[in-house]
Amino acid sequence: MSQVSPALERELPVDDHPAGLYSSSRVAETVPCLSSIGEKEIDFFLEHGYLAVERGFSLEAVQAAAAAVDDLIDGKRADFRGVQFEAGLGDKADLTREQRRIGVRKLMSFTDYDDRLKVLAENADLLNALDQLLGAAPDLFQDMALLKPPRGREKPWHQDCAFFNIPHDTPVVGVWIALDKATASNGAMHVITGSHRNGPEEHFKRRDWQLCDTEIDVANDVVVPLEPGGVLFWHGLTHHGSPPNGTEFRRRALQFHYRPHGVSETSVKQRMDIFGGDVRGAEC
Ligand SMILES: O=C(O)CCC(=O)C(=O)O
């Protein structure tokens, strides 16, 4: 049965991204599990800017994490303030529990609120893989979940480092863990293979803080479908995004970002001097 009730359906936002911005003709290959990551896989990551893992976490761990996400949405931790709803949902007080669950787009900073989520970010095999991918001991510096609701919006193409006040040449690795099966139809992640090697690019405030649509190298788009528990690693400068969820069911994923231990913060101005296309009057 669809997760969209007729009442909620009317209020979900219309997606207006240009046609042809995502291609699913190239599909990511995966390595079997986190412990299969070795020299060959690190070389792949360094060349392509991403690495997909078929079974990163057990189904039990993923189901526990998904239940923890629902508990946070349901307000079981009264002190948790990190819930953000999909645009256009009106007064949240009028939503039923099910409508709240499927109306949430993002959870921010949850690992300290539920051990079922924290254990994933601290998993020994994950940290070992990150140690190799970063070439240094990893520090978790951001945790969030993008829970793409039924017919939820696109996340436009961007580089994650455009959001972080850290030196742009700091190696940053994002980790995306599928809680539901992610497919080309429900908004799986897409990456532009090798794009991290071009360095930082200007971002613009359009549908989001994003790369210019006309600059996306769609010919090198790779879609990353994953089963629940599958993991995507990507470089902080890799162009990536996700098209709208065209289905009637939510597509939930956790996201953790790691950087080498001991990196110090820069300022918004320093970040904008590099990534701020609008600020610098660039054309898009
Ligand atoms: O989960 C998604 O659909 C996209 C997530 C993403 O790229 C981000 O939040 O930076």
The ligand as an SDF file (V2000), in Angstrom:
LIG
                    3D

 10  9  0  0  0  0  0  0  0  0999 V2000
   20.5790   11.0970    0.3770 O   0  0  0  0  0  0  0  0  0  0  0  0
   20.5050   11.7490   -0.6600 C   0  0  0  0  0  0  0  0  0  0  0  0
   19.5890   11.5950   -1.4460 O   0  0  0  0  0  0  0  0  0  0  0  0
   21.4960   12.8140   -1.0010 C   0  0  0  0  0  0  0  0  0  0  0  0
   22.3490   13.1300    0.1430 C   0  0  0  0  0  0  0  0  0  0  0  0
   23.4190   14.1160   -0.1580 C   0  0  0  0  0  0  0  0  0  0  0  0
   24.0340   14.1160   -1.1640 O   0  0  0  0  0  0  0  0  0  0  0  0
   23.7330   15.1070    0.8360 C   0  0  0  0  0  0  0  0  0  0  0  0
   22.9140   15.3150    1.7340 O   0  0  0  0  0  0  0  0  0  0  0  0
   24.8240   15.7160    0.7350 O   0  0  0  0  0  0  0  0  0  0  0  0
  1  2  2  0
  2  3  1  0
  2  4  1  0
  4  5  1  0
  5  6  1  0
  6  7  2  0
  6  8  1  0
  8  9  2  0
  8 10  1  0
M  END
$$$$
